[in-house]
Amino acid sequence: MKNIMYCILAILFLFVGCKQNVEIPLDKSVIAPQTERILFIVSNAHFYGDSDIGAANHFSEIVQAYEVFKRGGYTIDFVSPDGGAIPIGYISTSDSLQKKYIYDNTFMDALETTKKPSEIKASDYKAVYYGGGGAAMFGVAENEAIQNIVIALYEDGGIVSTICHGTAGIVNLKTKDGAYLVAGKKVNGFPDAFENMEAAYYKTFPFSIEQKIIERGGDFKFSEEGWDGFYQVDGRLITGQDPSAASMVAEKVIETLKQS
């Protein structure tokens, strides 16, 4: 817990990449059984690549979705490539929801003790949610153990969801027939139009989310306005553009689960 709190203080005003949105429209859908679980996928990356630029998981994108799922009756677990503590940032202490979770010891302890992929059984979960933030660009997409978990869940009828830079995590996913998961699907994520491609942080990125999705056969869609709650639903793949869509992505996951 202490390490997480130090991390918060160190990167309290980190705002590279995604901006923030705090509104949480909540569905009135039927509460899920407590046995149903959602797996949040996060990153251990403290820096942008090999640089000394601090990176973090987007706190607002985590807590907005977490709040929706918790109110829906779901249990949430966190997994990261290495397990253990993750860096968090893009924090606004003036936002009541974020402030609530900063002081929630159980929640913060979960971020300090994320599970390793080897501790996860795909069949225990109904959906995965890839969190965003600059850290999401590193360590997740190439992790084969996480890929195997997600594909096993998806091919068993589960839902794959992402927000913002979290979409980077799905670019390498292949179904059992060898096709990329995103091929032929409408996909959203943080678009090139809103990246500062001349900035030092961007030059560390292993790839462009938008271009990689297109390269993999996906139909990348985005809102030119930005920060307007834009998301895409294509079957059991649900993707959001930026923090303003985090709660809506979670709502759509629940809605889709109720329809299955």
Steps between C-alpha positions, in 0.01 A plus 500: 500500500781741593672449164180580312446819700856613425435429133187716510686794646785463253279512189196689624504743211611267222297588190677362190255357244141450616301770675242442771125470532318430822135443418373149573164426335384183670267243357201373698548146370452187706774442755738220410560201726801557729670200344542680166842655457665759275876502442674838471826489302757762599870571445808496722685754282631792707664670201434559131717231344868543585461871570494675838150639430261378768208284381189389685168322478213747467335515842173653378459238227542230762271641767218603267466149359564343840215701653256392228591133532490506880156663499394234253593232751817372333822403674815655348853362495811668362772331298827646368788342307722477809238513774540719806486880521419714199562872442192721490463856377283759324343556841264780599437524874221748430301223333278339763511150349879496475531640850269227628724227363829663596387457860352153447762273658356180352504644149847651530637178645363319193706732278808425709448125483380436145501135397751338267362338183594159643250559781210562261256243365313638198183302572456691829418820312218635285696789347833678493557876510831644381577824685677786327764760573848519350611191690250291303722532192772293665516140619139398442452449125799268468429295813405154372357382832253789503421440133417136577271598788309750290460279196385207714240725663386645167466164330296377796247778440658772715533870423816694420491871580756779491532870566729757337864376486377172645403405144873445441464183703281322245694561179680165510205283604425213262206262508550123471460523122806726483313821418556820692219566745452853362485391135174608339378672818431861589763598753564815698787625715710813540546628143806645331314830458533567872855376549788747503721310259788743539509459878764291673241274663346403166835416343539221754177327392558158341217568254205722414179347634299628206744382234555162662125434519466587131802282417332210681187540290293698749269787408630777728231754587542814706336829588676805362348706781652287776410476868136453405441146626572332166516119495440209266316172555561217255356184644705404804769759431433835670751785471505862619698799381602690815413544870160650416389157372628283786173471689303449179727217390435332835125556462508343153693201633229442760224551242663248266546249780131527588410423138715188479 
